[in-house]
Amino acid sequence: MDLGLDGKVALITGGSKGIGEAITRTFLAEGAHVANVNRSTTEGEALAAEYAAKGQRCKFIQGDLTRMEDCQRAVQTTLDEFGQIDTLVNNAGVNDGVSLTDGPQAFLESLQRNLVHYYAMVHYALDALKSSSGAIINISSKVAATGQGGTSGYAASKGGINGMTREWALDLAADNIRVNTVVPAETWTPLYAALIDQSSDPTAARRQIEDLIPLGKRFTTAQEIADMVVFLSSQRSLHTTGQIHYVDGGYTHLDRKYTSGSNRIDLSK
Ligand code: NAP
């Protein structure tokens, strides 16, 4: 399938690590140019150098997305570099565990880390996206649907992202801008691996989570999230908008009494 992304420009937040890195690499594999915004520099600069050596453009933009001026500068730098934005991928976020007991100021700061920059990036990129009849892809989380406990700021942010997806799809349909969200649940990334490694028995901890994932009893790969993001950005997805796509092996919605471990009900008996 030719996705028609050759020469297109994707602006990706948090495109240096984890799911974002897979998204960056997948756009580049399809011949697109990438602008990648991150706070940290090492991985983003390494990606830029790796692809420059292959004759491809993966512009690294250092910035902290909790600062609105950095969001605006990221959009402007992308336009200065490439002259257009065809896809905006709002991906950067952190499950920061800001809970009911942490108070309103901590809650607001969590929204700054996880929600406000999604809005700001779209706001600043709007004219460019109108010119390109572009696409917006947001990365949300299953936590918006399931809750997690102890993470009010993150849950509110991801719920907000899902809500804004519908809102923007309506807002922007007349401009032929499509807006979709991709929802990971349990996706294997270096950060996730590091968290599991902190448990007393990492192998058992991993198996315990995998047992809850109906399809294949395994984590989703970052590549599987990236493939959906890149498809939704493409010309092969021109009539899909306002949708919330769960790429999670059935984790969020399938009935656990038929799928999980020792509690599994076997209807064949
Ligand atoms: P990750 O490995 O921590 O990567 C996040 C990236 O975003 C990093 O490159 C980080 O870089 C960047 N970033 C974060 N905050 C930033 C800020 N304020 N300004 C600039 N860059 C920032 O996380 P991930 O697991 O790939 O998660 C990516 C997205 O998927 C997030 O929205 C997350 O909520 C969602 N998600 C992931 C899972 C999962 O299982 N992995 C599940 C549900 C949802 P620096 O910190 O170096 O700047």
Boltz pocket constraint, residues with backbone or C-beta under 6 A from the ligand:
constraints:
  - pocket:
      binder: B
      contacts: [[A, 13], [A, 14], [A, 15], [A, 16], [A, 17], [A, 18], [A, 19], [A, 20], [A, 37], [A, 38], [A, 39], [A, 40], [A, 41], [A, 63], [A, 64], [A, 65], [A, 66], [A, 90], [A, 91], [A, 92], [A, 93], [A, 94], [A, 95], [A, 112], [A, 113], [A, 139], [A, 140], [A, 141], [A, 142], [A, 183], [A, 184], [A, 185], [A, 186], [A, 187], [A, 188], [A, 189], [A, 190], [A, 191], [A, 192]]
      max_distance: 6.0
